[in-house]
Amino acid sequence: MKKTYPLEPKETTPIQLTMPMKVVIYVGIAGVILLGVWPQPFIEFSVAATSVFTGLAAR
């Protein structure tokens, strides 16, 4: 880790997050957990959405 962080930080105060930033982070975390636990509906939606493009290469 010495090569990764060769110098001590200039500031040790925590990063202040605004409410919109917190909302974006929490929604992203929830989305990752939801996709990991229950992926089937998202897979089915993706397959249905890409089915629009099937057959275009044959033209």
MODELLER restraints for C-alpha pairs under 7 A, 6 or more apart:
rsr = mdl.restraints
at = mdl.atoms
